[in-house]
């Protein structure tokens, strides 16, 4: 749920000249925020230095050149305009954009991300969230700290997201707070030969502290076809994102591991505006340090969704011992093949835009990542984390 102002109140704020008792420090911080936005995002907030309207604790500036609004109430920041999607959108707190209070813990609850900085070092800070397991009506507190040391970004979290969870899901294990610490290079380097994702590696950590673990431990003909498929070379691994499979994921494409660790298999549907007409923000970082962007990018002045270069194979799967037969329909990861140049993205589901390489969330397979384009840090290896085979 996005925290919003009511349309009626927004109208009053934008049309009334009435003054309210707004704290002078808050006004100063708001003015600094507006100046920052006008400088860094002039394509959305122009012309600059328009009059600020005050009403009942809200401070709002209207930009007639782009027909957008940017405002605050207390520490919270809101935007409004067709460029950002539908309705009034809370995008964070003032300290997410300017350093008005160094050391402050920033509230990420239900925040849609905005920043496109490709370096993980740009997101250093402490974050929190207050969310609910809707299936059990239980409240959880999420924590995340991002630090930078010796050329590494270090993410420490309890793996609780910044959004409510469980809706539409059927988790085998209830969600629990599970401490994780991941490190990644602050200046990642592309390698000539990408490395495959396997069950032994977590793949990424998003900017709400929750990990991405795309592979399922479920393969055709192995055990009960739900768990136990740890051989990375085993064929016919089920795709948790396929609507033909039932992996109990919730409306954020996430579910739990036996430890209770919540994790994503695809688009979290919470961290960026999925109907935006502007390039998507960074939503997290992969184990190799490269950013994970939302779905949209800009090319030639046109903003559109990035498209995968994978497609379903034609014909039918082989039959006989160890093979499922049937038509290639997306039930298994092996149902897909990579075709260079078919879409925007490379084999790992990434591309370089304006000099920054990153992975992109796509509507179709592989949804977020297929391989590592750089060298993953060992902290993402599950052997390193637990000392035992997952």
N, C-alpha and C positions, 0 to 999 in steps of 0.2 A: 504494500500500500504506500503510495507517495503522499507525503504531507503537503497539503495545498491550502491556499487562501480560497475563500468562496468567491465565485465570479462577482457577486454583488459587492463584496467588500473591495475587490480589486477595482471595480468601476468607481467606487467612492474614492479610493486612494488616488486613482489616476486623474480624477476630474475635480476633486475638492482642493481648495487652497487652505483648508482648516489646518491649524498647527496642533501638535500634541507635545507632551512632555517627553521628548526623545533625549536620552542621555547624550551628552556632548561627545563622550568618547565613542559611543556607538555611531554617531554621525560622522565622526572623523574616520573611523574604520570603514564605514560605508563609502565615504568619498574616496578613500584609498582603493577600495575594491572596484568602484566604478571606473576610476582612472586606470587601474590595471586592466580591466576588461576592455575598455575603449582602446588601449594601446595594443594589447595582445590579440584581441578578437574584434578588430575594427569592422570586419565584414558582417558582424552581427549587431554591433552596438555603435551606430553612427547617425548623425554627427555627434561629436562628444560635447560634454559640459552643458547638457540640457538642465533645465530646472529640476530640482529634487522636490517631490511632493511628500508631505508628512500627514499621517492620520493614524491615530490610535496605535502608535508604536511602530508603524510601518514607514519605511523610507523607500520611495520608488522613483525611478527615472525612466521616461519614455524617450525612445529614439525614433523620430519620425522618418529618418532616411531608410531604416530597415524594418520599421513597424514592429519593434520588439520592446520589451520591458525588462528591466533588471532592478531588483530591489531586495531589501532585507527587513527582517523583523527580529530584533535582538541580534543574535549571532547567525541566524539562519538566512540562506540566500535562495531567492526564487527567480526563475526566468519565465517569460511568456512570449510566444510568437510561433508562427507556423514552421519556422526553421528548426524548432526544437521538438515538434510533435504536437500532440493534442493537450490542451489545458495548461494549467499553471504547474510548473515542475520545480520541486525543491532539488537543488543541485549540491547542497552541502552547507557548510558554515564558512564564515568569513576567513577563518584561519586556514581553510583548505586552499585559499588562493593568495592570501597575503600573510606575512608573519606578524600579526598584531599581538599574539600571545605565544611566544616561544615556549615549548614544553607542554602546551595544552594538549589534552587528549581529545581527539576530534571524533565527533559522533557521526558514524556512517549509516545509522539506521535508515533504511529505505532510500539511500542516496543514489541518484543516477550520476555516473562519473562524467567528467567533462574534459580532463587533461589528456593531451596526446603526446606528452614528453616520452621519448622512446627509451630513456635511461631509468633503470630502477632506482638510482640514487636520488632522483627528483621526488620520490614519494616517501622519503624518510620521515618518520614520525610515529606517534602512538595513536591508535584508533580504538573505538569501542562501538558496540551495537546492542540494542535491546530488542529481542525478537521472540516469536512464539512458535512452538511445535503445535500446529493447529489440530493435528490428530489427537494429541494427548492433552491439549490445553495447558501446556507447560511453558513457562517463560525461561529464556536462556539469555545470558550475557556473553557477547562475542568480544574477544580481545585480539588485537594485532599490533605488533611493533615492527617497524622496518628500520634497520640500522645499516650504516655503511662503514666497513672496516677492511683495510688491506685489499682494496680493489674488489670487495665482495659486497653484495646486498644481502642482508640477513633478515629473513621473515620469521618471526616467532608468533605463533597464534594458537588458539585453542580450537580452531577449525569450525567454529560456529559462524554461520553466515550473517550478513547484515540485513537479511529479509526473512520473513516468516517462511516456514517450510513444512513439508509433509502433505500439502493439499494434492489429492489425486494419487498419492503414493501408497505403496504397500511394502514397508520396510521390514526385512527379516529380523533386523536388530534395531532397537530404538536408538535414536540419535543421542550421543554422549559428547561432552567436551573432551577432545583428544589433543594433547599438546603436540605440536610439530614445530621443528626449526629447520628451515631450508636456507641454503646459501646459493648464490649464483653470481657469475661475473658481472660487474657493473659495466664493463666494456666487452661485450661478447664478440666472438669472431666466427665468421662463416667457415665451414670446413669443406674440403673437396668431396668427401664421401659422407653423406648424412648417415646417422645411426638410427636403427629401428626402435620404435616403442616396443616394450615387452611388459609382461606382468611384473617384472622385478623392479620397475621404475615408476614412481609418480612422475607426472608429465609437466605440471605447472602448478603455480599457486596464484590465485586471483587476488585482486586488491581488497577483498573482504576477508582474506586469510584462509579461504577454503581451497583445498587442493583439487587438481584435475587428475583423474586416473581413468583413462579412456578404455583400456582393455578389460574384458571380463574373463574370469577364470572358468569359462564355460565353453566346451567344444562338443561338436557332434560325436557321439559314441564314447565319450569319456565320462565314467561314473554315472551320476544322475543327470548329466548334461546341465548342471547348475553351478557346480564348483569343482575344484580339483584339477583343472587343466592348466598346469604350470609349465608345460613344455612349450617354449616360444615358437618351435617349428611345427607344432601340431596344426594340421589343416582344419578348416571349417570351424573357426572360432565365432561364436554368436556375436552379433552386433547389438549392444544394449539400447541403441537408439532406434532400432528398427521397430516399427509398429507391429510387426509380425511376431515379435518376441515380447515376453512379459517379464521385465526385470524390476517391476515395482517402483520405477522412478516417479518422482513427484513433478509438479508443473515447472520445476526448474531443471529438469533433466538430471536429477541427482537422487541418490539413495545412500544406503549405509553399507559399510563393511562389517565383518563380525565384531570388530572393536567398537562399533558405534560411530566410526568416523564418516561424516557426511562428505560426499565428493561428487563432482560433476563429470558427466560423460559428454556433454555438449553445451549448447547455449544456455547460460543460467537465467535468461529472461528477466534480469533484475538490474544489471549494472550499467546498461546503456539503452538509449532510446531506440527501439527497433523500427520506428517509422520515421526516423530523422532524415532530414534533407541536408545534413552536414556530415563531414567525415566522423566516423565513430572514434571514441576515446580509447586509450589503453585500458584494458580491464584486468590485466595480470601479466605475469612473466613466466616464461617457460624455464625448464631446468637448465637450459644453456644460456639464459640471460636475455634472450630476445623477447620483445614485448608480444603480448597477445592483444590484438585490436578487436573491436566489435566488427560488425559486418560491412560497414560502409567506408568507401574511400573515394577520393576525388581524382579524376583524370581528365585533362583537357577542359577543365571548367565544369565538368559534369560529375555529380555525386551519385553513386549507385552501389549496390551490393556487390561484394567480391564473389566470384563464382569458382567453384572447385573444378579441377581438371580430371576428376574421376568420373567414371560411368559404369553402369552395370554391364557385365559381360553379356554377350548374346548367346542364345541357345540354352542348353541344359547342362547341369553339373554331371560329372561322371557317376556311374553307379557301381555297385559291387562293394566288397568289404572296405569299411572305413570311409565310404563316400555316401552323402545323403541323397544324391539324385535330385530330380526336380529342377524347375526353372530358376535361373539366377534372378532372385527377387529382392536381395538385400538382407536376407535372414542372416547371412554370414559375411564377415569381413572379406573373405576370399571371393565373394560374388562381384567385387569391384575390380576395375583395372584403371591404371593411370595412363592418360594420353596427353603427352606434352603439348601445351598450347591449346588444349580444348577449352580451358577457362582462363581466368586471370592468374591462378595460383600455381606454385610449383609442386613437386612431389610431396613436400612436407606440409603443404597448405599455407605457404607463405609467399611473400613478394616484397620488393623494395619500392617504397613510395617516398619521393622527396629525400632520398638518401638513407632512409631508415628501413631496415629489414624487419619484418614482423609476421607473425601468424595471424590469420583472420578467421573469425567465426563464420561458418557458412551454413546455409539451410540444408545442404546435402552432404553426403559422405565426403571427407572424414570429419566434418563438423567443426573441428578446431585444429587438430594436429594429426599428422600421419607418421612423422619421424622428427628427429632432432637435426636442425640445420647447423647447429653448433655443437660444442662438447658439453654434455650435461654434467652438472656438479654432482659429486658422489653423495651429497646429503639427500638427494632425491632417490637414491638406491635403497630399496626396502631391506636389503641385507644389512646395509650400514645402519639403518634406523633401528631395526629389531634384533639383529644378530642371528636371525633364523630365516629359513625360507618362508615367504608369504603363503 
